[in-house]
Amino acid sequence: MPLFELDSSQHIDMLRDRRSRWARSLPVRAARAVAREFGRGAVYGIEWGDPDVWDPLRFVRDRYVLPFVKPDQIAVEIGPGGGRWTRYLLGFKTLYAVEYYDALIAEFEKTYGRNDRVKVIKNNGTDFPGIPTSSVDYVFSFGCFVHLSRSLITNYIANIKTILKPRGNAVIHYSDKTKIMAQLNNGFSDNTPDAMRKLVTDTGCRITAEDTTTMWHSSIIQFTR
């Protein structure tokens, strides 16, 4: 199934494949033990790039994540996976980690389940249960929306608008099928910057920044209410 609708098993299949590859390889198991000891590398999703190491992701971190982290504010991360980006969001007063799949929640909680600032929420696909209206300063998602159909993205943006404070910021990483690497990836949804702009503005949100050049298969959009 090329698009991640809610009944797709692709997210879980990716997690199972990762676990299988780690389990089969003795050198990788040894590396994982070392990574756990030093707090790096064991997080699910880091195999797709470490923002501390890889320049394009470091740029995303430094431009679209770290400047927004405030100790008196509230943030939401959508689809955090194992939490490779979550570590940069721990400076918020409260961080809601919103996920649909039980297996991914369990994986995430291995690392962040005991952090009092992190509140894990299982949603119904595109909603934010338990998060008050107009209460969130910052919404972030990386590696999730690249797989979502436009209909799911539309619902998500409408619900983001509901929880976002006036002048709050949302940063969403999405599939960009104008790029050849996205065209070659069957797991990436049919989306483009033009389509994403329309999805955002049709909900009444205002685009404040975009990045269509840093990533080789995807783009980033920042918007506010």
KOLLUM-772673 format. One record per residue (C-alpha): x negated, y, z negated; residue in one letter; residue number from 1. Coordinates in steps of 0.25 Angstrom, whole numbers, plus 2048, in hexadecimal, padded with zeros to 3 digits. Layout:
<nodes>
X Y Z a NUM
...
</nodes>
This chain:
<nodes>
800 800 800 m 1
7F9 80D 805 p 2
800 816 7FC l 3
801 815 7ED f 4
810 815 7EA e 5
813 812 7DC l 6
815 803 7DF d 7
808 801 7E5 s 8
7FE 7F8 7DF s 9
7F2 7FF 7E5 q 10
7ED 807 7D8 h 11
7EE 7FA 7D0 i 12
7E7 7F2 7DB d 13
7DC 7FC 7DB m 14
7DA 7FB 7CC l 15
7DA 7EC 7CD r 16
7D0 7EC 7D8 d 17
7C7 7F5 7D0 r 18
7C8 7EC 7C4 r 19
7C5 7DF 7CC s 20
7B8 7E6 7D2 r 21
7B3 7EA 7C5 w 22
7B6 7DC 7BF a 23
7AF 7D5 7CA r 24
7A2 7DC 7CA s 25
798 7DA 7BF l 26
790 7E6 7C2 p 27
79C 7EF 7C3 v 28
7A1 7E9 7B5 r 29
793 7ED 7AF a 30
794 7FB 7B5 a 31
7A2 7FC 7B0 r 32
79D 7F8 7A2 a 33
792 803 7A3 v 34
79C 80D 7A8 a 35
7A5 80B 79C r 36
79A 80C 793 e 37
797 81A 799 f 38
7A5 81E 79B g 39
7A4 81F 7AB r 40
7A8 816 7B6 g 41
7B2 80C 7B0 a 42
7BE 815 7B3 v 43
7C7 80F 7BE y 44
7C6 818 7CA g 45
7B8 81D 7C8 i 46
7B4 813 7D4 e 47
7BB 81D 7DD w 48
7B1 828 7D8 g 49
7AC 82E 7CC d 50
7AF 83E 7CB p 51
7A2 83F 7C3 d 52
79A 839 7CE v 53
7A0 83B 7DB w 54
7A0 849 7E1 d 55
7AE 84A 7E7 p 56
7B4 845 7DB l 57
7AB 84E 7D2 r 58
7B0 85A 7DA f 59
7BF 856 7D8 v 60
7BC 854 7C9 r 61
7B5 862 7C8 d 62
7BF 86A 7D0 r 63
7CC 863 7CE y 64
7CB 85D 7C0 v 65
7C1 862 7B6 l 66
7C5 871 7B7 p 67
7D3 86E 7B3 f 68
7D0 866 7A7 v 69
7D4 86E 79A k 70
7D5 869 78C p 71
7E2 870 789 d 72
7E9 86B 796 q 73
7F1 85F 79A i 74
7EE 856 7A7 a 75
7F3 84B 7AF v 76
7EB 841 7B7 e 77
7F4 839 7C1 i 78
7EF 82A 7C4 g 79
7E2 82B 7BC p 80
7DE 81C 7BF g 81
7D3 818 7B6 g 82
7D0 827 7B2 g 83
7C4 82B 7BB r 84
7C9 839 7BB w 85
7D0 839 7AD t 86
7C3 83B 7A6 r 87
7C2 849 7AC y 88
7D0 84D 7A6 l 89
7CE 849 798 l 90
7CB 857 794 g 91
7DA 85A 795 f 92
7E3 85B 788 k 93
7EB 850 78E t 94
7EA 848 79B l 95
7F5 840 7A0 y 96
7F1 834 7A8 a 97
7FC 830 7B1 v 98
7FD 822 7B8 e 99
807 819 7BE y 100
800 80C 7BE y 101
7FF 804 7B1 d 102
7F2 7FD 7B5 a 103
7EB 80B 7B7 l 104
7F0 810 7AA i 105
7EA 804 7A3 a 106
7DD 807 7AB e 107
7DD 816 7A7 f 108
7E0 813 799 e 109
7D3 80B 798 k 110
7CB 818 798 t 111
7D5 823 793 y 112
7DF 81B 78B g 113
7D9 820 77E r 114
7D8 82F 782 n 115
7E2 837 77A d 116
7E2 842 785 r 117
7E6 838 790 v 118
7F5 835 791 k 119
7F8 829 79A v 120
805 82A 7A1 i 121
80B 81F 7AA k 122
814 826 7B4 n 123
81F 821 7BE n 124
816 824 7CA g 125
817 833 7CB t 126
81C 839 7BE d 127
816 83E 7B1 f 128
81E 838 7A6 p 129
81C 83F 798 g 130
815 84B 79E i 131
81C 858 79B p 132
820 861 7A6 t 133
817 86D 7A9 s 134
80D 867 79F s 135
801 863 7A7 v 136
7F5 86C 7AB d 137
7EE 863 7B5 y 138
7F1 857 7BD v 139
7E7 84E 7C4 f 140
7E7 842 7CD s 141
7DB 83C 7D4 f 142
7DC 82E 7DC g 143
7EB 82C 7DA c 144
7F2 835 7E4 f 145
7EA 830 7EF v 146
7F2 824 7EF h 147
800 829 7ED l 148
80A 82B 7F7 s 149
80F 839 7FA r 150
81D 837 7F3 s 151
816 833 7E6 l 152
80D 83F 7E7 i 153
819 848 7E9 t 154
81F 843 7DD n 155
812 844 7D5 y 156
810 852 7D9 i 157
81E 856 7D5 a 158
81C 850 7C7 n 159
80F 856 7C6 i 160
816 864 7C8 k 161
81F 860 7BD t 162
814 85D 7B2 i 163
80A 868 7B7 l 164
80A 875 7B0 k 165
80B 882 7B8 p 166
7FD 885 7BD r 167
7F9 877 7BA g 168
7F0 86F 7C4 n 169
7F2 862 7CB a 170
7E6 85B 7D2 v 171
7EA 84F 7DB i 172
7E1 847 7E4 h 173
7E8 841 7F0 y 174
7E6 839 7FD s 175
7E2 841 809 d 176
7E4 839 816 k 177
7DE 844 81E t 178
7D1 83E 81A k 179
7CC 831 820 i 180
7C8 82A 813 m 181
7D7 82B 80E a 182
7DC 827 81C q 183
7D3 81A 81A l 184
7D8 817 80C n 185
7E6 810 80D n 186
7E7 813 7FE g 187
7E8 822 800 f 188
7F6 828 802 s 189
7FA 830 80E d 190
7F7 83E 809 n 191
7F0 84A 80F t 192
7ED 858 809 p 193
7F9 85E 811 d 194
802 854 80C a 195
7FD 855 7FE m 196
7FF 865 7FE r 197
80D 863 802 k 198
810 859 7F7 l 199
80B 863 7ED v 200
811 870 7F2 t 201
81F 869 7F5 d 202
820 866 7E6 t 203
81E 875 7E3 g 204
80F 874 7DE c 205
804 87D 7E3 r 206
7F7 878 7E9 i 207
7EB 87F 7E2 t 208
7DF 877 7E8 a 209
7DC 86C 7F1 e 210
7D0 864 7F5 d 211
7D0 85C 802 t 212
7C2 85A 804 t 213
7BB 854 7F8 t 214
7C1 846 7F9 m 215
7BF 83E 805 w 216
7CD 837 805 h 217
7D5 840 7FC s 218
7D8 84E 7F8 s 219
7DC 856 7EC i 220
7E7 860 7E9 i 221
7E9 869 7DD q 222
7F6 870 7DA f 223
7FE 877 7D0 t 224
80D 87A 7CD r 225
</nodes>
